[in-house]
């Protein structure tokens, strides 16, 4: 199997896991979303520590930490990234367990376009007329859905914006994705553990620790959080960014199907028309990305031939 094939397999696997995770979260829907997030942060940290120990990557982690904490701005950015991804996780789990899987999937469909807007306004990147047209088409879909259902899809927009801002901050920190989760959860793990202990001490916890199903699923949140991220980190370096951008729609598409066919969420005519706009914008944007990437690949081939 070639490196590119492995990359496609790893990245696809990551997005498939992310796409079917609503099924996992629904197994512990009786537990408070805040309590789930605290456990997700804590057990993700424990899993990443074990992973780093087993793979002997302590030195690499130390290098990353030294790099970050030697710069006050990067350290504050890391703290902000940790908080923002926690808000994203909380919103996502709330949406799934409250029966809004379709709206959660919408958030991850429009996320790339939020990232484009952030890059334009914050990083001062410039985009083609075609890319702006794709953004406009997707925006029409979101606006149409808001008018059709009678309210702005705040859950979807919160997911898209928080994940977009998280990606923007990570771009400025420039830390390897494999260690990012370990560092980010390490920042919040003490607070998460204190919150768990507080819930148990005051008797307001909804999770009763013991040899039971809820405990197993709750402790497993660290595994289901870390494994797709590690798969993505292994795969993304082996394939072009344009292909990664195409594969990312596996996740929200699976979520959409799960919401409709497994949990019976309503997919009305309004949804169909709105998603029609959104999918059209996504297809158009993806075609533009591939067209832009083709000359770069050809130049790389010519360079390799010359060498």
Protein Blocks (a to p, Z undefined) as FASTA:
>chain_A
ZZklmmmmmmmmmmmmmmmmmmmmmmmmmpcfklmmmmmmmmmmmmmmmmmmmnopmmmm
mmmmmmmmmpmklmmmmmmmmmmmmmmmmmmmmmmmnopammmmmmmmmmmmmmmmmmmm
mnopacdfklmmmmmmmmmmmmmmmmmnopacfklmmmmmmmmmmmmmmmmnopafklmm
mmmmmmmmmmmmmmmmmmmmnopafbdcdddfklmmmmmmmmmmmmmmmmmmmmmmmpcf
klmmmmmmmmmmmmmmmmmmmnopacdfklmmmmmmmmmmmmmmmmmmmmmmmmmmmmmm
mmmmmZZ
